[in-house]
Each structure stands twice: as structure tokens, then as C-alpha cells.
């Protein structure tokens, strides 16, 4: 294995989540040989001040790594800008990067898997992104993971010569992409990823990950997914900036050892089929949950009027 990739962790105002993330990360097999960069965003308002300070104390007391550098933002960047600028800065200097946010708990072999994948595919221009997470699908027939077009941002890695193509430009996408391109981007209707591009275009949301996916997609890049996830997201409880408990997927057991990599590099139709089915089922379940919630509210209102 070549020189280990630096780890970049983005934190804000969730000390409980951050503590769990740091503890799990420090227990990784390669943690003591890895450099950790922690980008701490500044509070958006006074109500976040104490929480941000608590997170920064945790960051400065982090141990178990080769080195720890804490970058404290003096003004509030927001998650998207903090990640874009932080990843760009470290990638430009180090050539590769492993990225985490403050609500990702890792398996003890997460760093081993990510570094091995970064080494293995460094010179393969087809592979743009390494994911540490996978959807809860049946993995029979998917070897030791698979390649497909969509990136996952719950623990991921890339190289500087891929990340240099990152461009957050929703207007350009809105003006240039054709209907068939959008359909393929949305996995033929399995999930409306395109709505996130439109949301950024109108200013309704401010995110970054959808544009990394779009950049990979435009360049016909592939993303490696493990069969069994090496990470778990503990922040889908409404505490994060762009998440809520309606979107919480079923979490399986974390992978406790690496099983190697796919023998060939191609987009897996089988993986797309199973993930598409999972996304459609979750979308339908979420729709009916919302209807039930609204019905309960109406019933309570009727009972109150009576």
C-alpha cells in the first residue's frame, strides 16, 4: 500500500454525533498512520455557538491519528461550501482524500478498504469515486462489490485528477441536459435526483453532492460500491442540514473485513436493478406514510370539533 490518504472530516454543531464519529474512526486499523484534517464551520447564529464550541473542543482533543489539524472557519460557510473548499484544498496538496461528515460511524476496516481501493484504481480513468456505503439490497451475484454511475457521500474517497472536474453550476446543467440524459441520471425514474439540481437552481436548497454525481455522470465515470457497508449514518434524525427521518434507510451490519474487489470494471445492471427497486419501494412507502400522517391530523381535528 502506498502513502495513506489523508482523512477530511467536516463538523458543525453536533457534539454527540461528532464524538461517535471520532471514536469509531480512531479505532480503525490504519488510524494511527493517517493524517486527519477537521474542518469546523462557524456558528450560523448565537443559538449554535455553544454547540459549535463543544464540537471544536472535541476536534482539538482528537487522538489516535498520525496527526490532527483543525481548521476553524471564522464565518459560517454552510455545509456545501465547507466541503467543496475543504476537499479541494486537501486534494490539491495531497493528491487523494478520504471524506467523512460528523454523523458517519465507520467499521474498523473502513480506512483499509478505502486506501486499498484508492491504490488499486488510481491509474484507471474509468473509476472516479469510492463509496464506503451501500444500499440494503441483496448482494448475491455482485462479487465483492460493484461499479455503477451514482456516487454515495456517506464516507467516500477520490483523487485530485478526478475532483478537479468538480463544478457546481446548476444553470449550465438546466440549459444543456436533454430529457434522455436526465432520465438516465434518474435511473430511469427510480429516483428523482434531478430535482436536487432544480432545487439548487431556484435557491430552494444549497447542496454539493448532486453536482459531484453530475460531474461523474457527464464524464462517464464509475463509482465503486462495497457489497456490505463500511459505514453507518447516525445523523438521519432531523439534526443534520439536509436530512430527515423520512429518508432513513434500513442499516445492516457493518463489514468487519475487506473481501477484495470486483474482477472486472463495468457498470452492473444487476446492482442498478436492485437499487432501483429499493428506491422505488422506499419512495412508495414514504408517500403512504405521509398520507397516514395527514389522515391522523384530520381525524384529530374532526374529533376536536365534535
TASULUR-V95912 format. One record per helix or strand. SS is the DSSP state (hx for helix, st for strand). FROM is the first residue (numbers start at 1). TO is the last residue. Records with the same first field share a line. If there is no record, write none. Layout:
BEGIN
SS: FROM-TO / FROM-TO
END
This chain:
BEGIN
st: 6-11 / 35-40 / 67-72 / 96-101 / 104-106 / 127-131 / 146-148 / 156-159 / 222-225 / 231-233 / 267-267
hx: 15-26 / 31-33 / 46-60 / 79-94 / 110-120 / 160-163 / 170-176 / 179-185 / 194-202 / 209-218 / 245-247 / 269-305
END
